[in-house]
Amino acid sequence: MAHAIFISYRRDDTEGEAGRLFSDLKQTFGKDGVFMDVADIRPGADFRRVIDNSVAGCGVLLAVIGPNWLTIADADGHRRIDNPNDFVGLEIGSALKRDVPVIPVLVHGAHMPPPEQLPADLRDLSFRNSVEISHARWDSDVALLIEALKSYASPSPASEHEPVHATVPVQLPPPHSASMVETVPAKKSKRGLILGVAAAVVVLVILIFAFSMGSGSPSAGNQPAVAPRAADDGKQASSEAQTAATAALPQQPGAQPAAGAASLVGRWNDADPRGGNSLYLLDISAPDNKMQIHAWGACGEHPCDWGTQSALSDGTTASAIFNLGQDQGEDRIAAVSVHRDGANLDVKVVNTFTSSSGSRKNHAHRTFIPSS
């Protein structure tokens, strides 16, 4: 029987996480909706044939990647991923070759493997949007993943439940129509209309604050050197991208700017900086009791200045949208949401990219620390 969701993993790297994910997904999609080798392959069966048939029939493959996924070696000291008979490589390679969506699931703080460190038939894996699942946020992260996977597989009727109202969406590639399990038509409801009206209200509120506050400038002192933003000649991203980015922000009924914002005010930087103009530095202030967020992206030696935007706050969380114009040939809008987590800042970013060929999203969940 074809399986809608295929879980690929290395036992020496993420066996525990893969087993836990398998158990969680079975509760929603049923035991016949998820495939994992330990539980599904009968003794005496040809592993290679079972894997190939299962990948051919699945709607999506989840590649669970831990910090040692790429470097685990065999008894001779050679990387397993370089072995043409490595089963993990065969699983992912078969899915990529068949154009089955492959979703990297990063655990234990793992990073995406760079293409130059992968065999030729697996290099496309590096360009697939990834999902992060942490131990501390396991239930909420998996709930978000489950909601996104419902576009590939139908939940088991006995386990279907109300959707989770996520604060950060999991963005996956288009479903693989040739092998996707047929979905049960959803009942008509007013949920979409209500959410659409709510998103429009949030857009209007943000535009009013942005118009009234304008752009701030960094305070004097130890400011980082900044490189000019990519010139966009006043070009604005499409309204579709703006609406999508706004809808990605946490919904905060009755939120007021700078309400209880003292714990968020200050300068914060990414504890584990990344490149590629990812969010690197935040300067949060509340002049005249109106919260503002000034952001910079990581661009080589000199951070890229994203500018200052007015923010909405419910006292514990603040949210703002940054229109970054052209970024690597696409219009980019970044929806940033922050809240205090002990001595640090929990930061979520949803990027919406638009071009003539359509739109795509990715998201990041980072820990920022007080900037020295």
C-alpha positions in Angstrom: 0.0 0.0 0.0 1.3 3.4 -0.9 2.1 5.7 2.0 1.5 9.4 1.9 4.3 10.5 4.2 7.8 8.9 4.2 10.2 9.5 7.1 13.9 9.2 6.2 16.5 9.4 9.0 19.8 8.0 10.3 19.6 5.7 13.3 22.9 7.0 14.7 21.8 10.6 14.3 18.1 11.1 14.9 16.5 7.7 15.7 14.7 9.0 18.8 13.3 12.1 17.1 12.3 10.1 14.0 10.4 7.6 16.2 8.7 10.3 18.1 7.7 12.1 14.9 6.4 8.9 13.4 4.3 8.3 16.5 2.9 11.8 16.4 2.1 11.7 12.7 0.3 8.4 13.0 -2.1 9.9 15.5 -3.3 12.3 12.8 -2.7 10.4 9.5 -3.2 6.8 10.7 -0.8 3.9 10.6 -1.2 3.5 6.9 -0.5 7.2 6.2 3.1 7.2 7.4 6.0 5.0 6.5 9.1 4.4 8.6 11.4 1.5 7.9 11.7 0.2 11.5 8.0 -0.3 11.9 6.9 -1.2 8.3 9.4 -3.4 6.6 8.7 -7.1 7.1 11.5 -9.5 7.9 13.0 -11.0 4.8 11.8 -8.2 2.5 14.2 -6.6 0.1 14.9 -3.2 1.8 15.9 -1.5 -1.5 12.7 -2.6 -3.3 10.5 -1.6 -0.4 12.2 1.8 -0.2 11.9 2.4 -3.9 8.3 1.4 -4.1 7.4 3.4 -1.0 9.1 6.5 -2.2 7.4 6.1 -5.6 4.0 6.1 -4.0 4.5 8.7 -1.3 3.2 12.3 -1.5 6.1 13.8 0.5 9.3 12.7 2.1 10.5 14.1 5.5 14.3 14.0 5.7 15.1 14.2 9.5 18.5 15.8 9.8 20.5 16.1 13.0 24.0 17.7 13.6 25.8 14.5 12.5 23.6 13.5 9.5 26.2 14.6 7.0 29.4 13.4 8.7 28.6 10.0 10.2 31.2 7.5 8.9 31.3 3.8 8.3 33.9 1.4 9.9 36.5 2.4 7.3 36.1 6.1 8.1 34.3 7.1 4.9 31.2 9.2 5.1 28.1 7.1 4.7 26.4 9.7 2.5 29.2 9.1 -0.1 28.4 5.4 -0.4 26.2 4.8 -3.4 24.4 2.0 -1.4 23.7 4.3 1.6 20.0 3.8 2.3 19.4 7.3 3.4 21.0 8.6 0.2 18.9 6.1 -1.8 15.7 7.3 -0.2 16.3 11.0 -0.7 17.9 10.5 -4.1 14.9 8.5 -5.3 12.5 11.1 -4.1 14.4 14.0 -5.8 14.6 12.0 -9.0 10.9 11.3 -9.0 10.1 15.0 -8.2 8.5 14.0 -4.9 8.6 16.9 -2.4 11.4 16.5 0.1 11.1 18.5 3.4 14.3 18.7 5.5 13.3 18.5 9.2 16.1 20.0 11.3 16.5 18.8 14.9 19.1 19.5 17.6 20.0 22.8 16.1 21.2 21.2 12.8 21.9 23.3 9.7 21.1 22.5 6.1 24.0 20.7 4.4 25.7 22.9 1.8 25.4 21.6 -1.8 29.1 21.3 -2.3 29.3 18.7 0.6 26.6 16.5 -0.9 26.9 13.8 -3.7 25.8 15.1 -7.0 22.4 13.4 -7.0 21.5 14.9 -3.6 22.6 18.5 -4.1 19.1 19.7 -4.8 18.3 18.9 -1.1 20.2 22.0 -0.1 17.6 24.2 -1.9 14.5 22.7 -0.3 12.8 24.9 2.4 13.4 23.3 5.8 11.4 23.0 9.0 12.9 23.2 12.5 11.7 21.1 15.4 13.2 21.7 18.8 12.9 19.7 22.0 11.6 22.6 23.9 8.9 23.4 21.4 8.3 19.9 20.1 4.5 19.8 20.5 3.9 23.2 18.9 6.5 22.7 16.1 5.0 19.3 15.2 1.5 20.7 15.3 2.5 23.3 12.7 4.1 20.6 10.5 1.0 18.5 10.7 -1.2 21.3 9.5 1.1 21.9 6.6 1.2 18.2 5.7 -2.6 18.1 5.4 -2.1 19.4 1.8 -0.4 16.1 1.0 -2.4 13.6 3.0 -5.8 13.2 4.4 -6.0 12.9 8.2 -7.4 9.7 9.6 -11.2 10.2 10.2 -10.8 8.9 13.8 -8.0 11.4 14.6 -9.0 14.5 12.7 -9.1 17.5 15.0 -9.5 21.3 15.0 -6.6 23.0 13.3 -3.9 24.7 15.4 -3.9 28.4 15.2 -0.2 28.8 14.4 1.9 31.9 15.0 4.5 30.8 12.5 3.4 28.9 9.4 5.3 26.0 8.0 5.8 26.7 4.3 6.3 23.6 2.1 6.7 23.2 -1.7 3.7 22.4 -3.9 2.1 19.0 -3.4 3.2 16.1 -5.7 0.0 15.6 -7.6 0.9 12.3 -9.1 1.2 10.5 -5.8 -0.6 12.6 -3.3 -3.3 10.8 -1.3 -6.8 12.0 -2.3 -8.1 14.5 0.2 -11.6 14.6 1.6 -13.4 17.7 0.5 -13.6 20.2 3.4 -16.9 21.4 4.6 -17.8 25.0 3.8 -17.4 27.4 6.7 -17.0 31.0 7.4 -13.5 30.5 8.9 -11.7 31.7 5.7 -13.9 34.9 5.5 -13.3 35.7 9.2 -9.5 35.2 8.9 -9.4 37.3 5.7 -11.2 40.2 7.5 -8.9 39.9 10.5 -5.8 40.0 8.2 -7.2 43.1 6.4 -7.7 44.9 9.8 -4.1 44.1 10.8 -2.8 45.5 7.5 -4.8 48.7 8.0 -3.5 49.2 11.6 0.1 48.6 10.6 -0.1 51.0 7.6 -1.6 53.7 9.9 1.3 53.4 12.4 3.9 53.2 9.6 2.5 56.4 8.0 2.4 58.3 11.3 5.9 57.2 12.6 7.9 57.0 9.4 11.4 55.6 9.6 13.7 56.1 12.6 17.4 56.4 12.7 19.8 54.4 14.9 20.8 56.0 18.2 24.2 57.5 18.4 27.1 55.4 19.9 28.2 51.9 19.0 26.1 51.6 15.9 27.2 49.0 13.3 28.5 50.0 10.0 25.7 49.5 7.5 25.8 48.9 3.7 23.2 50.6 1.5 20.1 48.6 0.9 19.5 47.2 -2.5 18.0 50.0 -4.6 14.4 49.5 -5.5 13.6 53.0 -7.0 10.5 53.2 -4.9 9.2 49.9 -6.1 6.8 48.2 -3.7 6.2 44.5 -3.3 2.9 43.2 -4.5 -0.2 43.6 -2.4 -0.5 39.8 -2.3 2.9 39.4 -0.7 2.2 42.3 1.8 -1.1 40.6 2.8 0.5 37.2 3.1 3.3 38.6 5.3 0.9 40.4 7.5 -1.2 37.3 8.0 1.9 35.5 9.1 2.2 37.8 12.2 0.7 36.5 15.4 -2.9 37.8 15.8 -3.1 40.1 18.8 -6.7 41.1 19.5 -6.8 44.6 21.1 -3.1 45.0 20.9 -1.7 48.5 21.6 1.8 49.8 20.6 4.4 49.6 23.4 1.9 48.1 26.0 4.2 46.7 28.7 7.1 46.9 26.3 9.8 47.6 28.8 11.2 44.1 28.8 11.5 44.1 25.0 13.3 47.5 24.7 17.0 47.2 24.0 19.5 46.0 21.4 19.6 42.3 20.5 21.7 40.2 18.2 21.4 36.7 16.8 23.2 34.2 19.1 24.2 32.1 16.1 24.5 34.6 13.1 23.7 33.4 9.6 24.6 35.1 6.3 22.5 35.8 3.2 20.8 39.0 4.7 19.1 37.0 7.4 17.9 38.9 10.4 21.0 39.7 12.5 20.4 42.7 14.8 17.4 44.3 16.4 17.1 47.7 18.1 13.7 47.9 19.9 12.6 51.3 21.4 9.4 52.9 22.6 9.6 56.7 22.1 6.5 58.5 23.3 5.1 55.1 24.3 5.0 54.0 20.6 7.0 50.9 20.0 9.5 50.8 17.1 11.8 48.0 15.8 15.0 48.8 13.8 16.4 45.8 12.1 19.6 44.8 10.3 20.4 41.8 8.1 23.7 39.8 8.0 25.6 41.0 4.9 29.3 40.2 5.1 31.3 42.5 7.3 28.6 45.2 7.2 25.0 44.5 8.2 22.3 45.6 5.7 20.0 48.2 7.2 16.3 47.0 7.0 15.1 50.3 8.4 12.8 51.2 11.3 9.1 50.1 11.5 6.3 50.8 13.9 5.3 47.7 15.9 2.3 46.3 17.5 2.5 44.9 21.0 0.2 43.0 23.4 2.6 43.5 26.3 4.6 40.3 25.7 5.0 40.1 21.9 5.8 42.8 19.4 5.4 42.4 15.6 6.4 44.5 12.6 6.7 44.1 8.8 9.8 45.1 6.8 9.5 45.6 3.0 13.1 44.9 1.8 12.4 45.5 -1.9 14.6 43.5 -4.3 16.6 40.7 -2.7 18.4 38.2 -5.0 16.1 39.0 -7.9 12.8 38.8 -5.9 10.7 41.2 -3.9 11.0 40.3 -0.2 8.8 41.1 2.8 9.9 40.0 6.3 7.3 39.6 9.1 9.2 39.8 12.4 7.7 38.8 15.8 9.6 38.9 19.1 8.8 38.1 22.7 10.9 37.8 25.8 12.3 34.4 26.8 14.1 34.7 30.1 17.2 36.8 29.6 17.0 36.4 25.8 14.6 37.3 23.0 12.6 34.7 21.0 12.5 35.9 17.4 10.4 34.5 14.6 10.7 35.7 10.9 8.5 34.8 8.0 9.9 35.8 4.6 7.6 36.2 1.6 9.4 36.3 -1.8 7.6 37.3 -5.0 8.7 37.3 -8.6 7.1 37.0 -12.0 6.9 33.2 -11.5 4.9 33.4 -8.3 5.6 33.6 -4.6 7.3 31.4 -2.0 7.9 31.6 1.8 10.4 30.5 4.4 10.6 30.9 8.1 13.2 31.1 10.8 13.0 30.7 14.6 16.0 32.2 16.4 17.3 33.1 19.9 18.6 36.7 20.2 20.8 37.8 23.1 21.5 41.2 24.6 24.0 43.0 22.4 27.1 44.1 24.2 
